[in-house]
Amino acid sequence: MLKQDPKISNPFKLGIANQDGWSIYLNHGNLFIKRFNHQFNVRYPDYGISYETYMNNYMLEMESLSPLTLLEPEADYHQAT
């Protein structure tokens, strides 16, 4: 569990291989659920992680990462998989 704190000036980033494929964010009684498909037996960036949370004194970011994929010009990820 992470808590964003406006009094902390140093940014912080946490990354994991989130095999469950979900994260949640609770803010002032509102719950946001982020779901994504973690894929097995593929290469992920940033030391093999599929999820990152970044925070600083004014924001918190929830980021799911896709596997490393070579895309041709004008292609998208779904065409490549």
mmCIF file of the N, C-alpha and C atoms, coordinates in Angstrom:
data_MODEL
# 
_entry.id   MODEL 
# 
loop_
_atom_site.group_PDB 
_atom_site.id 
_atom_site.type_symbol 
_atom_site.label_atom_id 
_atom_site.label_alt_id 
_atom_site.label_comp_id 
_atom_site.label_asym_id 
_atom_site.label_entity_id 
_atom_site.label_seq_id 
_atom_site.pdbx_PDB_ins_code 
_atom_site.Cartn_x 
_atom_site.Cartn_y 
_atom_site.Cartn_z 
_atom_site.occupancy 
_atom_site.B_iso_or_equiv 
_atom_site.pdbx_formal_charge 
_atom_site.auth_seq_id 
_atom_site.auth_comp_id 
_atom_site.auth_asym_id 
_atom_site.auth_atom_id 
_atom_site.pdbx_PDB_model_num 
ATOM 1   N N  . MET A 1 1  ? 0.849   -1.169  0.000   1.00 0.00 ? 1  MET A N  1 
ATOM 2   C CA . MET A 1 1  ? 0.000   0.000   0.000   1.00 0.00 ? 1  MET A CA 1 
ATOM 3   C C  . MET A 1 1  ? 0.898   1.236   0.000   1.00 0.00 ? 1  MET A C  1 
ATOM 4   N N  . LEU A 1 2  ? 0.579   2.180   -0.873  1.00 0.00 ? 2  LEU A N  1 
ATOM 5   C CA . LEU A 1 2  ? 1.296   3.444   -0.955  1.00 0.00 ? 2  LEU A CA 1 
ATOM 6   C C  . LEU A 1 2  ? 0.332   4.577   -0.671  1.00 0.00 ? 2  LEU A C  1 
ATOM 7   N N  . LYS A 1 3  ? 0.834   5.648   -0.088  1.00 0.00 ? 3  LYS A N  1 
ATOM 8   C CA . LYS A 1 3  ? 0.009   6.827   0.170   1.00 0.00 ? 3  LYS A CA 1 
ATOM 9   C C  . LYS A 1 3  ? 0.750   8.055   -0.325  1.00 0.00 ? 3  LYS A C  1 
ATOM 10  N N  . GLN A 1 4  ? 0.119   8.790   -1.230  1.00 0.00 ? 4  GLN A N  1 
ATOM 11  C CA . GLN A 1 4  ? 0.696   10.033  -1.735  1.00 0.00 ? 4  GLN A CA 1 
ATOM 12  C C  . GLN A 1 4  ? 0.577   11.093  -0.646  1.00 0.00 ? 4  GLN A C  1 
ATOM 13  N N  . ASP A 1 5  ? 1.659   11.825  -0.398  1.00 0.00 ? 5  ASP A N  1 
ATOM 14  C CA . ASP A 1 5  ? 1.698   12.828  0.664   1.00 0.00 ? 5  ASP A CA 1 
ATOM 15  C C  . ASP A 1 5  ? 2.251   14.137  0.103   1.00 0.00 ? 5  ASP A C  1 
ATOM 16  N N  . PRO A 1 6  ? 1.442   15.206  0.104   1.00 0.00 ? 6  PRO A N  1 
ATOM 17  C CA . PRO A 1 6  ? 1.907   16.494  -0.442  1.00 0.00 ? 6  PRO A CA 1 
ATOM 18  C C  . PRO A 1 6  ? 3.119   17.073  0.281   1.00 0.00 ? 6  PRO A C  1 
ATOM 19  N N  . LYS A 1 7  ? 3.402   16.620  1.503   1.00 0.00 ? 7  LYS A N  1 
ATOM 20  C CA . LYS A 1 7  ? 4.533   17.147  2.268   1.00 0.00 ? 7  LYS A CA 1 
ATOM 21  C C  . LYS A 1 7  ? 5.857   16.487  1.899   1.00 0.00 ? 7  LYS A C  1 
ATOM 22  N N  . ILE A 1 8  ? 5.813   15.386  1.137   1.00 0.00 ? 8  ILE A N  1 
ATOM 23  C CA . ILE A 1 8  ? 7.037   14.694  0.747   1.00 0.00 ? 8  ILE A CA 1 
ATOM 24  C C  . ILE A 1 8  ? 7.478   15.217  -0.619  1.00 0.00 ? 8  ILE A C  1 
ATOM 25  N N  . SER A 1 9  ? 8.661   15.815  -0.674  1.00 0.00 ? 9  SER A N  1 
ATOM 26  C CA . SER A 1 9  ? 9.090   16.459  -1.920  1.00 0.00 ? 9  SER A CA 1 
ATOM 27  C C  . SER A 1 9  ? 9.838   15.517  -2.858  1.00 0.00 ? 9  SER A C  1 
ATOM 28  N N  . ASN A 1 10 ? 10.393  14.421  -2.364  1.00 0.00 ? 10 ASN A N  1 
ATOM 29  C CA . ASN A 1 10 ? 11.134  13.502  -3.224  1.00 0.00 ? 10 ASN A CA 1 
ATOM 30  C C  . ASN A 1 10 ? 10.187  12.577  -3.965  1.00 0.00 ? 10 ASN A C  1 
ATOM 31  N N  . PRO A 1 11 ? 10.295  12.488  -5.297  1.00 0.00 ? 11 PRO A N  1 
ATOM 32  C CA . PRO A 1 11 ? 9.452   11.548  -6.040  1.00 0.00 ? 11 PRO A CA 1 
ATOM 33  C C  . PRO A 1 11 ? 9.813   10.104  -5.686  1.00 0.00 ? 11 PRO A C  1 
ATOM 34  N N  . PHE A 1 12 ? 8.849   9.210   -5.903  1.00 0.00 ? 12 PHE A N  1 
ATOM 35  C CA . PHE A 1 12 ? 9.026   7.792   -5.579  1.00 0.00 ? 12 PHE A CA 1 
ATOM 36  C C  . PHE A 1 12 ? 8.349   6.961   -6.656  1.00 0.00 ? 12 PHE A C  1 
ATOM 37  N N  . LYS A 1 13 ? 9.014   5.872   -7.079  1.00 0.00 ? 13 LYS A N  1 
ATOM 38  C CA . LYS A 1 13 ? 8.433   4.958   -8.062  1.00 0.00 ? 13 LYS A CA 1 
ATOM 39  C C  . LYS A 1 13 ? 8.612   3.530   -7.572  1.00 0.00 ? 13 LYS A C  1 
ATOM 40  N N  . LEU A 1 14 ? 7.533   2.740   -7.698  1.00 0.00 ? 14 LEU A N  1 
ATOM 41  C CA . LEU A 1 14 ? 7.553   1.333   -7.335  1.00 0.00 ? 14 LEU A CA 1 
ATOM 42  C C  . LEU A 1 14 ? 7.085   0.536   -8.533  1.00 0.00 ? 14 LEU A C  1 
ATOM 43  N N  . GLY A 1 15 ? 7.823   -0.510  -8.882  1.00 0.00 ? 15 GLY A N  1 
ATOM 44  C CA . GLY A 1 15 ? 7.442   -1.363  -9.994  1.00 0.00 ? 15 GLY A CA 1 
ATOM 45  C C  . GLY A 1 15 ? 7.426   -2.816  -9.579  1.00 0.00 ? 15 GLY A C  1 
ATOM 46  N N  . ILE A 1 16 ? 6.429   -3.563  -10.075 1.00 0.00 ? 16 ILE A N  1 
ATOM 47  C CA . ILE A 1 16 ? 6.325   -4.992  -9.769  1.00 0.00 ? 16 ILE A CA 1 
ATOM 48  C C  . ILE A 1 16 ? 5.849   -5.748  -11.010 1.00 0.00 ? 16 ILE A C  1 
ATOM 49  N N  . ALA A 1 17 ? 6.091   -7.038  -11.014 1.00 0.00 ? 17 ALA A N  1 
ATOM 50  C CA . ALA A 1 17 ? 5.498   -7.920  -12.029 1.00 0.00 ? 17 ALA A CA 1 
ATOM 51  C C  . ALA A 1 17 ? 4.123   -8.304  -11.489 1.00 0.00 ? 17 ALA A C  1 
ATOM 52  N N  . ASN A 1 18 ? 3.136   -7.496  -11.770 1.00 0.00 ? 18 ASN A N  1 
ATOM 53  C CA . ASN A 1 18 ? 1.799   -7.654  -11.192 1.00 0.00 ? 18 ASN A CA 1 
ATOM 54  C C  . ASN A 1 18 ? 1.031   -8.742  -11.947 1.00 0.00 ? 18 ASN A C  1 
ATOM 55  N N  . GLN A 1 19 ? 1.229   -9.980  -11.524 1.00 0.00 ? 19 GLN A N  1 
ATOM 56  C CA . GLN A 1 19 ? 0.628   -11.112 -12.211 1.00 0.00 ? 19 GLN A CA 1 
ATOM 57  C C  . GLN A 1 19 ? -0.875  -11.195 -12.002 1.00 0.00 ? 19 GLN A C  1 
ATOM 58  N N  . ASP A 1 20 ? -1.392  -10.551 -10.960 1.00 0.00 ? 20 ASP A N  1 
ATOM 59  C CA . ASP A 1 20 ? -2.841  -10.547 -10.731 1.00 0.00 ? 20 ASP A CA 1 
ATOM 60  C C  . ASP A 1 20 ? -3.573  -9.619  -11.698 1.00 0.00 ? 20 ASP A C  1 
ATOM 61  N N  . GLY A 1 21 ? -2.875  -8.617  -12.232 1.00 0.00 ? 21 GLY A N  1 
ATOM 62  C CA . GLY A 1 21 ? -3.450  -7.755  -13.256 1.00 0.00 ? 21 GLY A CA 1 
ATOM 63  C C  . GLY A 1 21 ? -4.456  -6.741  -12.754 1.00 0.00 ? 21 GLY A C  1 
ATOM 64  N N  . TRP A 1 22 ? -4.283  -6.230  -11.535 1.00 0.00 ? 22 TRP A N  1 
ATOM 65  C CA . TRP A 1 22 ? -5.170  -5.177  -11.042 1.00 0.00 ? 22 TRP A CA 1 
ATOM 66  C C  . TRP A 1 22 ? -4.455  -4.342  -9.989  1.00 0.00 ? 22 TRP A C  1 
ATOM 67  N N  . SER A 1 23 ? -4.932  -3.120  -9.828  1.00 0.00 ? 23 SER A N  1 
ATOM 68  C CA . SER A 1 23 ? -4.510  -2.233  -8.748  1.00 0.00 ? 23 SER A CA 1 
ATOM 69  C C  . SER A 1 23 ? -5.700  -1.337  -8.417  1.00 0.00 ? 23 SER A C  1 
ATOM 70  N N  . ILE A 1 24 ? -5.690  -0.768  -7.239  1.00 0.00 ? 24 ILE A N  1 
ATOM 71  C CA . ILE A 1 24 ? -6.794  0.113   -6.840  1.00 0.00 ? 24 ILE A CA 1 
ATOM 72  C C  . ILE A 1 24 ? -6.234  1.409   -6.271  1.00 0.00 ? 24 ILE A C  1 
ATOM 73  N N  . TYR A 1 25 ? -7.065  2.446   -6.337  1.00 0.00 ? 25 TYR A N  1 
ATOM 74  C CA . TYR A 1 25 ? -6.705  3.754   -5.807  1.00 0.00 ? 25 TYR A CA 1 
ATOM 75  C C  . TYR A 1 25 ? -7.919  4.295   -5.074  1.00 0.00 ? 25 TYR A C  1 
ATOM 76  N N  . LEU A 1 26 ? -7.749  4.617   -3.798  1.00 0.00 ? 26 LEU A N  1 
ATOM 77  C CA . LEU A 1 26 ? -8.821  5.179   -2.980  1.00 0.00 ? 26 LEU A CA 1 
ATOM 78  C C  . LEU A 1 26 ? -8.485  6.623   -2.672  1.00 0.00 ? 26 LEU A C  1 
ATOM 79  N N  . ASN A 1 27 ? -9.412  7.533   -3.012  1.00 0.00 ? 27 ASN A N  1 
ATOM 80  C CA . ASN A 1 27 ? -9.178  8.962   -2.825  1.00 0.00 ? 27 ASN A CA 1 
ATOM 81  C C  . ASN A 1 27 ? -10.483 9.627   -2.408  1.00 0.00 ? 27 ASN A C  1 
ATOM 82  N N  . HIS A 1 28 ? -10.529 10.139  -1.195  1.00 0.00 ? 28 HIS A N  1 
ATOM 83  C CA . HIS A 1 28 ? -11.710 10.849  -0.682  1.00 0.00 ? 28 HIS A CA 1 
ATOM 84  C C  . HIS A 1 28 ? -12.989 10.037  -0.861  1.00 0.00 ? 28 HIS A C  1 
ATOM 85  N N  . GLY A 1 29 ? -12.942 8.747   -0.533  1.00 0.00 ? 29 GLY A N  1 
ATOM 86  C CA . GLY A 1 29 ? -14.118 7.892   -0.611  1.00 0.00 ? 29 GLY A CA 1 
ATOM 87  C C  . GLY A 1 29 ? -14.438 7.359   -1.996  1.00 0.00 ? 29 GLY A C  1 
ATOM 88  N N  . ASN A 1 30 ? -13.648 7.705   -3.004  1.00 0.00 ? 30 ASN A N  1 
ATOM 89  C CA . ASN A 1 30 ? -13.845 7.194   -4.364  1.00 0.00 ? 30 ASN A CA 1 
ATOM 90  C C  . ASN A 1 30 ? -12.816 6.099   -4.643  1.00 0.00 ? 30 ASN A C  1 
ATOM 91  N N  . LEU A 1 31 ? -13.275 4.983   -5.188  1.00 0.00 ? 31 LEU A N  1 
ATOM 92  C CA . LEU A 1 31 ? -12.411 3.855   -5.479  1.00 0.00 ? 31 LEU A CA 1 
ATOM 93  C C  . LEU A 1 31 ? -12.271 3.691   -6.988  1.00 0.00 ? 31 LEU A C  1 
ATOM 94  N N  . PHE A 1 32 ? -11.032 3.702   -7.469  1.00 0.00 ? 32 PHE A N  1 
ATOM 95  C CA . PHE A 1 32 ? -10.725 3.468   -8.881  1.00 0.00 ? 32 PHE A CA 1 
ATOM 96  C C  . PHE A 1 32 ? -10.041 2.114   -8.980  1.00 0.00 ? 32 PHE A C  1 
ATOM 97  N N  . ILE A 1 33 ? -10.531 1.239   -9.845  1.00 0.00 ? 33 ILE A N  1 
ATOM 98  C CA . ILE A 1 33 ? -9.941  -0.079  -10.054 1.00 0.00 ? 33 ILE A CA 1 
ATOM 99  C C  . ILE A 1 33 ? -9.363  -0.127  -11.460 1.00 0.00 ? 33 ILE A C  1 
ATOM 100 N N  . LYS A 1 34 ? -8.086  -0.410  -11.552 1.00 0.00 ? 34 LYS A N  1 
ATOM 101 C CA . LYS A 1 34 ? -7.407  -0.539  -12.845 1.00 0.00 ? 34 LYS A CA 1 
ATOM 102 C C  . LYS A 1 34 ? -7.139  -2.020  -13.072 1.00 0.00 ? 34 LYS A C  1 
ATOM 103 N N  . ARG A 1 35 ? -7.620  -2.548  -14.195 1.00 0.00 ? 35 ARG A N  1 
ATOM 104 C CA . ARG A 1 35 ? -7.400  -3.951  -14.547 1.00 0.00 ? 35 ARG A CA 1 
ATOM 105 C C  . ARG A 1 35 ? -6.629  -4.018  -15.865 1.00 0.00 ? 35 ARG A C  1 
ATOM 106 N N  . PHE A 1 36 ? -5.776  -5.000  -15.973 1.00 0.00 ? 36 PHE A N  1 
ATOM 107 C CA . PHE A 1 36 ? -5.000  -5.205  -17.194 1.00 0.00 ? 36 PHE A CA 1 
ATOM 108 C C  . PHE A 1 36 ? -4.600  -6.675  -17.261 1.00 0.00 ? 36 PHE A C  1 
ATOM 109 N N  . ASN A 1 37 ? -4.201  -7.113  -18.438 1.00 0.00 ? 37 ASN A N  1 
ATOM 110 C CA . ASN A 1 37 ? -3.790  -8.501  -18.630 1.00 0.00 ? 37 ASN A CA 1 
ATOM 111 C C  . ASN A 1 37 ? -2.278  -8.608  -18.524 1.00 0.00 ? 37 ASN A C  1 
ATOM 112 N N  . HIS A 1 38 ? -1.827  -9.233  -17.457 1.00 0.00 ? 38 HIS A N  1 
ATOM 113 C CA . HIS A 1 38 ? -0.403  -9.556  -17.337 1.00 0.00 ? 38 HIS A CA 1 
ATOM 114 C C  . HIS A 1 38 ? -0.168  -10.810 -18.170 1.00 0.00 ? 38 HIS A C  1 
ATOM 115 N N  . GLN A 1 39 ? 0.791   -10.758 -19.059 1.00 0.00 ? 39 GLN A N  1 
ATOM 116 C CA . GLN A 1 39 ? 1.097   -11.907 -19.913 1.00 0.00 ? 39 GLN A CA 1 
ATOM 117 C C  . GLN A 1 39 ? 2.333   -12.627 -19.385 1.00 0.00 ? 39 GLN A C  1 
ATOM 118 N N  . PHE A 1 40 ? 2.285   -13.918 -19.420 1.00 0.00 ? 40 PHE A N  1 
ATOM 119 C CA . PHE A 1 40 ? 3.395   -14.740 -18.944 1.00 0.00 ? 40 PHE A CA 1 
ATOM 120 C C  . PHE A 1 40 ? 4.279   -15.143 -20.121 1.00 0.00 ? 40 PHE A C  1 
ATOM 121 N N  . ASN A 1 41 ? 5.511   -15.470 -19.836 1.00 0.00 ? 41 ASN A N  1 
ATOM 122 C CA . ASN A 1 41 ? 6.477   -15.931 -20.839 1.00 0.00 ? 41 ASN A CA 1 
ATOM 123 C C  . ASN A 1 41 ? 6.743   -14.901 -21.933 1.00 0.00 ? 41 ASN A C  1 
ATOM 124 N N  . VAL A 1 42 ? 6.696   -13.618 -21.563 1.00 0.00 ? 42 VAL A N  1 
ATOM 125 C CA . VAL A 1 42 ? 7.058   -12.527 -22.467 1.00 0.00 ? 42 VAL A CA 1 
ATOM 126 C C  . VAL A 1 42 ? 8.025   -11.612 -21.724 1.00 0.00 ? 42 VAL A C  1 
ATOM 127 N N  . ARG A 1 43 ? 8.681   -10.727 -22.467 1.00 0.00 ? 43 ARG A N  1 
ATOM 128 C CA . ARG A 1 43 ? 9.616   -9.773  -21.853 1.00 0.00 ? 43 ARG A CA 1 
ATOM 129 C C  . ARG A 1 43 ? 8.934   -8.435  -21.623 1.00 0.00 ? 43 ARG A C  1 
ATOM 130 N N  . TYR A 1 44 ? 9.032   -7.930  -20.402 1.00 0.00 ? 44 TYR A N  1 
ATOM 131 C CA . TYR A 1 44 ? 8.524   -6.604  -20.057 1.00 0.00 ? 44 TYR A CA 1 
ATOM 132 C C  . TYR A 1 44 ? 9.696   -5.645  -19.875 1.00 0.00 ? 44 TYR A C  1 
ATOM 133 N N  . PRO A 1 45 ? 9.470   -4.349  -20.063 1.00 0.00 ? 45 PRO A N  1 
ATOM 134 C CA . PRO A 1 45 ? 10.538  -3.365  -19.846 1.00 0.00 ? 45 PRO A CA 1 
ATOM 135 C C  . PRO A 1 45 ? 10.818  -3.167  -18.353 1.00 0.00 ? 45 PRO A C  1 
ATOM 136 N N  . ASP A 1 46 ? 11.762  -2.319  -18.052 1.00 0.00 ? 46 ASP A N  1 
ATOM 137 C CA . ASP A 1 46 ? 12.074  -1.924  -16.668 1.00 0.00 ? 46 ASP A CA 1 
ATOM 138 C C  . ASP A 1 46 ? 12.270  -3.129  -15.754 1.00 0.00 ? 46 ASP A C  1 
ATOM 139 N N  . TYR A 1 47 ? 13.175  -4.004  -16.131 1.00 0.00 ? 47 TYR A N  1 
ATOM 140 C CA . TYR A 1 47 ? 13.531  -5.180  -15.322 1.00 0.00 ? 47 TYR A CA 1 
ATOM 141 C C  . TYR A 1 47 ? 12.395  -6.193  -15.208 1.00 0.00 ? 47 TYR A C  1 
ATOM 142 N N  . GLY A 1 48 ? 11.547  -6.275  -16.211 1.00 0.00 ? 48 GLY A N  1 
ATOM 143 C CA . GLY A 1 48 ? 10.521  -7.311  -16.256 1.00 0.00 ? 48 GLY A CA 1 
ATOM 144 C C  . GLY A 1 48 ? 9.254   -7.015  -15.488 1.00 0.00 ? 48 GLY A C  1 
ATOM 145 N N  . ILE A 1 49 ? 8.920   -5.744  -15.310 1.00 0.00 ? 49 ILE A N  1 
ATOM 146 C CA . ILE A 1 49 ? 7.724   -5.412  -14.533 1.00 0.00 ? 49 ILE A CA 1 
ATOM 147 C C  . ILE A 1 49 ? 6.560   -5.047  -15.449 1.00 0.00 ? 49 ILE A C  1 
ATOM 148 N N  . SER A 1 50 ? 5.361   -5.341  -14.980 1.00 0.00 ? 50 SER A N  1 
ATOM 149 C CA . SER A 1 50 ? 4.157   -5.045  -15.763 1.00 0.00 ? 50 SER A CA 1 
ATOM 150 C C  . SER A 1 50 ? 3.318   -3.927  -15.142 1.00 0.00 ? 50 SER A C  1 
ATOM 151 N N  . TYR A 1 51 ? 3.747   -3.396  -14.001 1.00 0.00 ? 51 TYR A N  1 
ATOM 152 C CA . TYR A 1 51 ? 2.979   -2.338  -13.333 1.00 0.00 ? 51 TYR A CA 1 
ATOM 153 C C  . TYR A 1 51 ? 3.925   -1.418  -12.559 1.00 0.00 ? 51 TYR A C  1 
ATOM 154 N N  . GLU A 1 52 ? 3.648   -0.110  -12.636 1.00 0.00 ? 52 GLU A N  1 
ATOM 155 C CA . GLU A 1 52 ? 4.407   0.882   -11.876 1.00 0.00 ? 52 GLU A CA 1 
ATOM 156 C C  . GLU A 1 52 ? 3.460   1.890   -11.236 1.00 0.00 ? 52 GLU A C  1 
ATOM 157 N N  . THR A 1 53 ? 3.829   2.349   -10.056 1.00 0.00 ? 53 THR A N  1 
ATOM 158 C CA . THR A 1 53 ? 3.175   3.497   -9.428  1.00 0.00 ? 53 THR A CA 1 
ATOM 159 C C  . THR A 1 53 ? 4.248   4.548   -9.207  1.00 0.00 ? 53 THR A C  1 
ATOM 160 N N  . TYR A 1 54 ? 3.957   5.758   -9.662  1.00 0.00 ? 54 TYR A N  1 
ATOM 161 C CA . TYR A 1 54 ? 4.859   6.896   -9.480  1.00 0.00 ? 54 TYR A CA 1 
ATOM 162 C C  . TYR A 1 54 ? 4.111   7.941   -8.680  1.00 0.00 ? 54 TYR A C  1 
ATOM 163 N N  . MET A 1 55 ? 4.794   8.565   -7.725  1.00 0.00 ? 55 MET A N  1 
ATOM 164 C CA . MET A 1 55 ? 4.160   9.656   -6.977  1.00 0.00 ? 55 MET A CA 1 
ATOM 165 C C  . MET A 1 55 ? 5.177   10.722  -6.628  1.00 0.00 ? 55 MET A C  1 
ATOM 166 N N  . ASN A 1 56 ? 4.660   11.921  -6.493  1.00 0.00 ? 56 ASN A N  1 
ATOM 167 C CA . ASN A 1 56 ? 5.446   13.035  -5.984  1.00 0.00 ? 56 ASN A CA 1 
ATOM 168 C C  . ASN A 1 56 ? 4.530   13.864  -5.082  1.00 0.00 ? 56 ASN A C  1 
ATOM 169 N N  . ASN A 1 57 ? 4.905   15.100  -4.800  1.00 0.00 ? 57 ASN A N  1 
ATOM 170 C CA . ASN A 1 57 ? 4.129   15.874  -3.835  1.00 0.00 ? 57 ASN A CA 1 
ATOM 171 C C  . ASN A 1 57 ? 2.773   16.349  -4.357  1.00 0.00 ? 57 ASN A C  1 
ATOM 172 N N  . TYR A 1 58 ? 2.472   16.216  -5.640  1.00 0.00 ? 58 TYR A N  1 
ATOM 173 C CA . TYR A 1 58 ? 1.187   16.692  -6.145  1.00 0.00 ? 58 TYR A CA 1 
ATOM 174 C C  . TYR A 1 58 ? 0.390   15.664  -6.956  1.00 0.00 ? 58 TYR A C  1 
ATOM 175 N N  . MET A 1 59 ? 0.912   14.442  -7.154  1.00 0.00 ? 59 MET A N  1 
ATOM 176 C CA . MET A 1 59 ? 0.158   13.474  -7.959  1.00 0.00 ? 59 MET A CA 1 
ATOM 177 C C  . MET A 1 59 ? 0.585   12.044  -7.662  1.00 0.00 ? 59 MET A C  1 
ATOM 178 N N  . LEU A 1 60 ? -0.273  11.117  -8.070  1.00 0.00 ? 60 LEU A N  1 
ATOM 179 C CA . LEU A 1 60 ? 0.021   9.687   -8.038  1.00 0.00 ? 60 LEU A CA 1 
ATOM 180 C C  . LEU A 1 60 ? -0.406  9.114   -9.378  1.00 0.00 ? 60 LEU A C  1 
ATOM 181 N N  . GLU A 1 61 ? 0.461   8.305   -9.994  1.00 0.00 ? 61 GLU A N  1 
ATOM 182 C CA . GLU A 1 61 ? 0.196   7.743   -11.316 1.00 0.00 ? 61 GLU A CA 1 
ATOM 183 C C  . GLU A 1 61 ? 0.215   6.223   -11.226 1.00 0.00 ? 61 GLU A C  1 
ATOM 184 N N  . MET A 1 62 ? -0.773  5.583   -11.839 1.00 0.00 ? 62 MET A N  1 
ATOM 185 C CA . MET A 1 62 ? -0.845  4.125   -11.923 1.00 0.00 ? 62 MET A CA 1 
ATOM 186 C C  . MET A 1 62 ? -0.623  3.747   -13.377 1.00 0.00 ? 62 MET A C  1 
ATOM 187 N N  . GLU A 1 63 ? 0.406   2.939   -13.639 1.00 0.00 ? 63 GLU A N  1 
ATOM 188 C CA . GLU A 1 63 ? 0.786   2.669   -15.026 1.00 0.00 ? 63 GLU A CA 1 
ATOM 189 C C  . GLU A 1 63 ? 0.962   1.167   -15.250 1.00 0.00 ? 63 GLU A C  1 
ATOM 190 N N  . SER A 1 64 ? 0.202   0.615   -16.197 1.00 0.00 ? 64 SER A N  1 
ATOM 191 C CA . SER A 1 64 ? 0.425   -0.764  -16.619 1.00 0.00 ? 64 SER A CA 1 
ATOM 192 C C  . SER A 1 64 ? 1.301   -0.726  -17.865 1.00 0.00 ? 64 SER A C  1 
ATOM 193 N N  . LEU A 1 65 ? 2.233   -1.666  -17.955 1.00 0.00 ? 65 LEU A N  1 
ATOM 194 C CA . LEU A 1 65 ? 3.179   -1.707  -19.064 1.00 0.00 ? 65 LEU A CA 1 
ATOM 195 C C  . LEU A 1 65 ? 2.861   -2.894  -19.965 1.00 0.00 ? 65 LEU A C  1 
ATOM 196 N N  . SER A 1 66 ? 3.081   -2.723  -21.238 1.00 0.00 ? 66 SER A N  1 
ATOM 197 C CA . SER A 1 66 ? 2.875   -3.830  -22.176 1.00 0.00 ? 66 SER A CA 1 
ATOM 198 C C  . SER A 1 66 ? 4.195   -4.575  -22.346 1.00 0.00 ? 66 SER A C  1 
ATOM 199 N N  . PRO A 1 67 ? 4.130   -5.802  -22.821 1.00 0.00 ? 67 PRO A N  1 
ATOM 200 C CA . PRO A 1 67 ? 5.367   -6.518  -23.125 1.00 0.00 ? 67 PRO A CA 1 
ATOM 201 C C  . PRO A 1 67 ? 6.149   -5.793  -24.222 1.00 0.00 ? 67 PRO A C  1 
ATOM 202 N N  . LEU A 1 68 ? 7.442   -6.018  -24.252 1.00 0.00 ? 68 LEU A N  1 
ATOM 203 C CA . LEU A 1 68 ? 8.259   -5.458  -25.322 1.00 0.00 ? 68 LEU A CA 1 
ATOM 204 C C  . LEU A 1 68 ? 7.818   -6.070  -26.645 1.00 0.00 ? 68 LEU A C  1 
ATOM 205 N N  . THR A 1 69 ? 7.470   -5.223  -27.593 1.00 0.00 ? 69 THR A N  1 
ATOM 206 C CA . THR A 1 69 ? 6.911   -5.677  -28.864 1.00 0.00 ? 69 THR A CA 1 
ATOM 207 C C  . THR A 1 69 ? 7.475   -4.814  -29.986 1.00 0.00 ? 69 THR A C  1 
ATOM 208 N N  . LEU A 1 70 ? 7.879   -5.432  -31.065 1.00 0.00 ? 70 LEU A N  1 
ATOM 209 C CA . LEU A 1 70 ? 8.340   -4.703  -32.243 1.00 0.00 ? 70 LEU A CA 1 
ATOM 210 C C  . LEU A 1 70 ? 7.136   -4.391  -33.120 1.00 0.00 ? 70 LEU A C  1 
ATOM 211 N N  . LEU A 1 71 ? 6.892   -3.114  -33.351 1.00 0.00 ? 71 LEU A N  1 
ATOM 212 C CA . LEU A 1 71 ? 5.765   -2.687  -34.183 1.00 0.00 ? 71 LEU A CA 1 
ATOM 213 C C  . LEU A 1 71 ? 6.272   -2.116  -35.497 1.00 0.00 ? 71 LEU A C  1 
ATOM 214 N N  . GLU A 1 72 ? 5.630   -2.491  -36.562 1.00 0.00 ? 72 GLU A N  1 
ATOM 215 C CA . GLU A 1 72 ? 5.917   -1.908  -37.864 1.00 0.00 ? 72 GLU A CA 1 
ATOM 216 C C  . GLU A 1 72 ? 5.246   -0.537  -37.937 1.00 0.00 ? 72 GLU A C  1 
ATOM 217 N N  . PRO A 1 73 ? 5.699   0.341   -38.835 1.00 0.00 ? 73 PRO A N  1 
ATOM 218 C CA . PRO A 1 73 ? 5.047   1.649   -38.997 1.00 0.00 ? 73 PRO A CA 1 
ATOM 219 C C  . PRO A 1 73 ? 3.548   1.482   -39.260 1.00 0.00 ? 73 PRO A C  1 
ATOM 220 N N  . GLU A 1 74 ? 2.763   2.322   -38.622 1.00 0.00 ? 74 GLU A N  1 
ATOM 221 C CA . GLU A 1 74 ? 1.297   2.357   -38.756 1.00 0.00 ? 74 GLU A CA 1 
ATOM 222 C C  . GLU A 1 74 ? 0.589   1.180   -38.077 1.00 0.00 ? 74 GLU A C  1 
ATOM 223 N N  . ALA A 1 75 ? 1.319   0.276   -37.441 1.00 0.00 ? 75 ALA A N  1 
ATOM 224 C CA . ALA A 1 75 ? 0.693   -0.874  -36.757 1.00 0.00 ? 75 ALA A CA 1 
ATOM 225 C C  . ALA A 1 75 ? 0.361   -0.476  -35.320 1.00 0.00 ? 75 ALA A C  1 
ATOM 226 N N  . ASP A 1 76 ? -0.504  -1.270  -34.681 1.00 0.00 ? 76 ASP A N  1 
ATOM 227 C CA . ASP A 1 76 ? -0.739  -1.089  -33.263 1.00 0.00 ? 76 ASP A CA 1 
ATOM 228 C C  . ASP A 1 76 ? -0.479  -2.398  -32.550 1.00 0.00 ? 76 ASP A C  1 
ATOM 229 N N  . TYR A 1 77 ? -0.494  -2.361  -31.242 1.00 0.00 ? 77 TYR A N  1 
ATOM 230 C CA . TYR A 1 77 ? -0.119  -3.519  -30.433 1.00 0.00 ? 77 TYR A CA 1 
ATOM 231 C C  . TYR A 1 77 ? -1.003  -4.726  -30.748 1.00 0.00 ? 77 TYR A C  1 
ATOM 232 N N  . HIS A 1 78 ? -2.302  -4.516  -30.926 1.00 0.00 ? 78 HIS A N  1 
ATOM 233 C CA . HIS A 1 78 ? -3.208  -5.628  -31.164 1.00 0.00 ? 78 HIS A CA 1 
ATOM 234 C C  . HIS A 1 78 ? -2.944  -6.316  -32.510 1.00 0.00 ? 78 HIS A C  1 
ATOM 235 N N  . GLN A 1 79 ? -2.448  -5.583  -33.486 1.00 0.00 ? 79 GLN A N  1 
ATOM 236 C CA . GLN A 1 79 ? -2.090  -6.204  -34.764 1.00 0.00 ? 79 GLN A CA 1 
ATOM 237 C C  . GLN A 1 79 ? -0.827  -7.040  -34.632 1.00 0.00 ? 79 GLN A C  1 
ATOM 238 N N  . ALA A 1 80 ? 0.057   -6.669  -33.680 1.00 0.00 ? 80 ALA A N  1 
ATOM 239 C CA . ALA A 1 80 ? 1.340   -7.360  -33.538 1.00 0.00 ? 80 ALA A CA 1 
ATOM 240 C C  . ALA A 1 80 ? 1.235   -8.632  -32.709 1.00 0.00 ? 80 ALA A C  1 
ATOM 241 N N  . THR A 1 81 ? 0.177   -8.788  -31.924 1.00 0.00 ? 81 THR A N  1 
ATOM 242 C CA . THR A 1 81 ? 0.068   -9.962  -31.047 1.00 0.00 ? 81 THR A CA 1 
ATOM 243 C C  . THR A 1 81 ? -0.809  -11.020 -31.637 1.00 0.00 ? 81 THR A C  1 
# 
